[in-house]
Amino acid sequence: MAKERPLDLNAVRTWIAAWKEKDLYSNAAVHHLHSLIPNNDCVVVITFGVGRAPRSIVFSCWRFVAVASQSRAAFFGKTEVAECDINQIFAGPVAPVAPGDEQLWRQTNTSDQNVLQWDGTRWVQYGYFRKVTTIIRQGEQECGFMEALASAHRFAKLNGCEVIYTFDDSTWGNA
């Protein structure tokens, strides 16, 4: 069963400050919030509703490196996920100086988000950085915190997510 953890209050404040309350439920706002969450595989539940019926956003965050393939046929098949710690990959527009063998670098100045690996003499293609946001509930209809949390637990169980981040600003979800 996935563990519930409170969503970082600074991330929530940054997100709310960047969006007008009416836009919090938009796709762009949800993607922005995803970018503020450091966990690479989790589900997020946020409920608002003080003074009105509660509405909830539930979405999953998944960041991974898709292994580069020489075969175009593999592109249309199942995505092979690299076994690397995304948080340990150097990310930036310029390659690191004096990298160690097998050091990974995520090139951020390209639209493809290439992940390159140092082979001892040069940088070679390793894979592609991917960020997938799956919106489960978008806050368009009334939905209390507990109902949204139940949806998050179902999704987490089916998809193997170990963490559910929560933020309840509705007063309906907590006694």
Phi, psi and omega in degrees: 000137181293145179270136177271136177222144177291140177290140180305122183298326178295322177295317180297315180297317178300316181295312182297320179296329182280341185234141172289148185307325181291339181264359184301336184263005181283159177302316182298320180294320179295317178296323177296315178299320177305319182293341181269355183258120185284340182293139184269349181207095184206174174239146182235135177235124176228129180235131174242155176161019178298124179081004178204177179296139183288147174228141186234146171250130175228125178210161177250150177244130176218119175243137181200169174250119175275127182295135177291140181235141177284339184264126177294331179297326180293335179299325183270354179265205180289138179285128176270121182266129180290144177267082179217156179274108183302326181290346179263357180279128175293130179238132178172169181284340182241138181297147177295148179276139178052058180288155174279160177304137179069012174299138177256143179225126175264113184281108187269356181266014177238154180287337182279346183052057178298143170247121183247154180236138178280122182261011181106338179229333183201169177274128179237153181298128178249318182179198182227132177284132180232144177231118183244125175246118178252114180273120182266315174225134187251008177080014181280339180234162177301131180199116180286167183300313183295321177295317179295319179296321177298319177298318180296318179295320177299313181297315181299319180295315181293330186249005175072023178282136184263344184231138172239116176271136185232149171212117180243112178241039183245341187064359178269341185268344182237142179281000000 
